[in-house]
Amino acid sequence: MPKFSVILPAAGKSSRFKDREKKPFVNLDGRAVWLRTAELFITRSDVCQCLIVVAPEDEELFRRRYTANIAFMNVKIVLGGKERFDSVANALERVADEADFVAVHDAVRPCLQAEHIDSVFAAAVSTGAALLAVPVSDTLKRADAKGRVEATLPRDRLWLAQTPQVFRKDWLRDAYANRHQLKTPITDDAQLVEAAGHPVQIVEGDPSNIKITTKADLQLAEAILKSRPKPKGQGPVHPFAEEAQW
């Protein structure tokens, strides 16, 4: 069975969230967002490692608050860099030798469903690289600097990228090693791998796999999670209560 190392970037500034806590660490229906996200992966038999990337200035408080969770879940902490790509690069240096593939998943996407993890993992094993995405359903407009419509764009074959994005370990490491040579702006890991000459397979995901960016997104995520049936006999995968709020 191929083995996967999972990287959860959580080192951003959360500037659009506008709260005293950063969005990965805020409570979502009783548990921190990042905990809910990590729980999606740590019990999988094909996941050999889970790495959470936090900003250096958050490390002390993060360890203090989540010591019990980190120990029980066997999650490893990696310190982030100046930009997201620097953070993922730091995590790549810590990826276990036994891992065949690396999955990068936003720590603030806690509504991902197990069947979509299964699908994107399987596609990556088959093709070498895959990501979840949803087809664009709304009409697309291009506007000028003053907000005036310049054109209506065809949406055929357009997709909104999500995570996880999953790659052969050697492909992703090579792509990151050469990232400074690229002259065009890079917005996700798949684009790096594409630029390295590797095809990336799209796997259709679900619109409910939202990325929490604002407080409104947090409310939507809570509604999504509460709307789903709870599997029989399933409770939190960790027995520890979170420590006091920061």
Secondary structure, DSSP 4 states (H G I P E B T S, - for coil): ---EEEEEEE-S--TTT-SSS-GGGSEETTEEHHHHHHHHHHT-TTEEEEEEEE-GGGHHHHHHHHHHHHHHHTEEEEE--SSHHHHHHHHHTT--TT-SEEEE--TT-TT--HHHHHHHHHHHHHHSEEEEEEE--SPEEEE-TTS-EEEEEP-TT-EEEEEEEEEEHHHHHHHHHTGGG--S---SHHHHHHHTT---EEEE--TT-PPP-SHHHHHHHHHHHHHSPPPTT---S--PPP----
